[in-house]
Amino acid sequence: MEILVIIYILILIIMGLVIFSVMQIKMAGMNVKDFAEFIQANQILDDLYEVSKRYERMNSREKLVFLMEAEKVFSAFDKIPNMLWEDEYQKYTKILDVYREIKIVRWNEQ
Protein backbone atom coordinates (compact mmCIF):
# COMPACT_ATOMS: atom_id res chain seq x y z
CA MET A 1 0.00 0.00 0.00
CA GLU A 2 2.85 2.38 0.80
CA ILE A 3 4.38 1.73 -2.60
CA LEU A 4 1.14 2.73 -4.32
CA VAL A 5 1.04 5.97 -2.36
CA ILE A 6 4.65 6.74 -3.35
CA ILE A 7 3.92 5.94 -7.00
CA TYR A 8 0.81 8.13 -6.89
CA ILE A 9 2.78 11.03 -5.39
CA LEU A 10 5.53 10.66 -8.00
CA ILE A 11 2.96 10.65 -10.81
CA LEU A 12 1.40 13.82 -9.40
CA ILE A 13 4.80 15.50 -9.17
CA ILE A 14 5.64 14.54 -12.76
CA MET A 15 2.27 15.79 -14.01
CA GLY A 16 2.78 19.03 -12.10
CA LEU A 17 6.20 19.54 -13.68
CA VAL A 18 4.84 18.88 -17.16
CA ILE A 19 1.98 21.32 -16.64
CA PHE A 20 4.40 23.90 -15.25
CA SER A 21 6.68 23.47 -18.28
CA VAL A 22 3.79 23.88 -20.70
CA MET A 23 2.64 27.00 -18.87
CA GLN A 24 6.15 28.50 -19.05
CA ILE A 25 6.33 27.81 -22.78
CA LYS A 26 2.89 29.39 -23.31
CA MET A 27 3.84 32.41 -21.20
CA ALA A 28 6.91 32.92 -23.38
CA GLY A 29 4.56 33.25 -26.36
CA MET A 30 5.37 29.95 -28.01
CA ASN A 31 3.47 26.84 -28.94
CA VAL A 32 4.57 23.55 -27.42
CA LYS A 33 4.83 22.08 -30.92
CA ASP A 34 7.14 24.91 -32.02
CA PHE A 35 9.29 24.41 -28.94
CA ALA A 36 9.55 20.68 -29.64
CA GLU A 37 10.58 21.45 -33.23
CA PHE A 38 13.17 23.87 -31.87
CA ILE A 39 14.69 21.16 -29.68
CA GLN A 40 14.95 18.81 -32.66
CA ALA A 41 16.32 21.61 -34.83
CA ASN A 42 18.92 22.36 -32.18
CA GLN A 43 20.21 18.81 -32.47
CA ILE A 44 20.26 19.08 -36.25
CA LEU A 45 22.07 22.42 -35.91
CA ASP A 46 24.95 20.72 -34.11
CA ASP A 47 25.21 18.10 -36.87
CA LEU A 48 25.04 20.69 -39.64
CA TYR A 49 27.71 22.75 -37.91
CA GLU A 50 30.10 19.81 -38.08
CA VAL A 51 29.22 19.21 -41.73
CA SER A 52 29.65 22.89 -42.58
CA LYS A 53 33.30 22.69 -41.53
CA ARG A 54 33.97 20.43 -44.52
CA TYR A 55 31.85 22.38 -46.99
CA GLU A 56 34.45 22.42 -49.77
CA ARG A 57 34.64 18.62 -49.86
CA MET A 58 30.90 18.00 -50.18
CA ASN A 59 29.50 16.59 -53.39
CA SER A 60 26.34 17.99 -54.99
CA ARG A 61 24.04 15.48 -53.29
CA GLU A 62 25.45 16.26 -49.85
CA LYS A 63 25.02 19.96 -50.56
CA LEU A 64 21.38 19.42 -51.50
CA VAL A 65 20.75 17.50 -48.27
CA PHE A 66 22.54 20.24 -46.36
CA LEU A 67 20.26 22.85 -47.93
CA MET A 68 17.09 20.95 -47.03
CA GLU A 69 18.17 20.33 -43.44
CA ALA A 70 19.31 23.92 -43.01
CA GLU A 71 15.91 25.19 -44.20
CA LYS A 72 14.24 23.05 -41.52
CA VAL A 73 16.54 24.53 -38.88
CA PHE A 74 15.94 28.09 -40.06
CA SER A 75 12.18 27.54 -40.02
CA ALA A 76 12.22 26.17 -36.47
CA PHE A 77 14.52 28.90 -35.17
CA ASP A 78 12.35 31.63 -36.70
CA LYS A 79 9.42 30.57 -34.51
CA ILE A 80 11.38 30.89 -31.27
CA PRO A 81 12.41 34.13 -29.51
CA ASN A 82 16.06 35.03 -30.07
CA MET A 83 16.87 35.08 -26.37
CA LEU A 84 16.41 31.30 -26.19
CA TRP A 85 18.98 30.49 -28.82
CA GLU A 86 21.51 33.29 -28.53
CA ASP A 87 24.07 30.73 -27.28
CA GLU A 88 23.78 28.92 -30.62
CA TYR A 89 24.09 32.12 -32.69
CA GLN A 90 27.64 31.40 -33.86
CA LYS A 91 26.69 27.97 -35.19
CA TYR A 92 23.54 29.39 -36.77
CA THR A 93 25.45 32.10 -38.63
CA LYS A 94 28.10 29.63 -39.82
CA ILE A 95 25.40 27.37 -41.24
CA LEU A 96 23.65 30.36 -42.78
CA ASP A 97 26.89 31.45 -44.47
CA VAL A 98 27.48 27.99 -45.94
CA TYR A 99 23.82 27.84 -46.98
CA ARG A 100 24.21 31.12 -48.86
CA GLU A 101 27.42 29.98 -50.53
CA ILE A 102 25.80 26.76 -51.74
CA LYS A 103 22.76 28.66 -53.02
CA ILE A 104 24.96 31.13 -54.92
CA VAL A 105 26.97 28.34 -56.53
CA ARG A 106 23.77 26.53 -57.54
CA TRP A 107 22.31 29.70 -59.04
CA ASN A 108 25.50 30.32 -61.01
CA GLU A 109 25.43 26.76 -62.35
CA GLN A 110 21.90 27.21 -63.63
Secondary structure, 3 states (H helix, E strand, C coil): CHHHHHHHHHHHHHHHHHHHHHHHHHHCCCCHHHHHHHHHHHHHHHHHHHHHCCHHHCCHHHHHHHHHHHHHHHHHHHCCCHHHCHHHHHHHHHHHHHHHHHHHHHHHHC
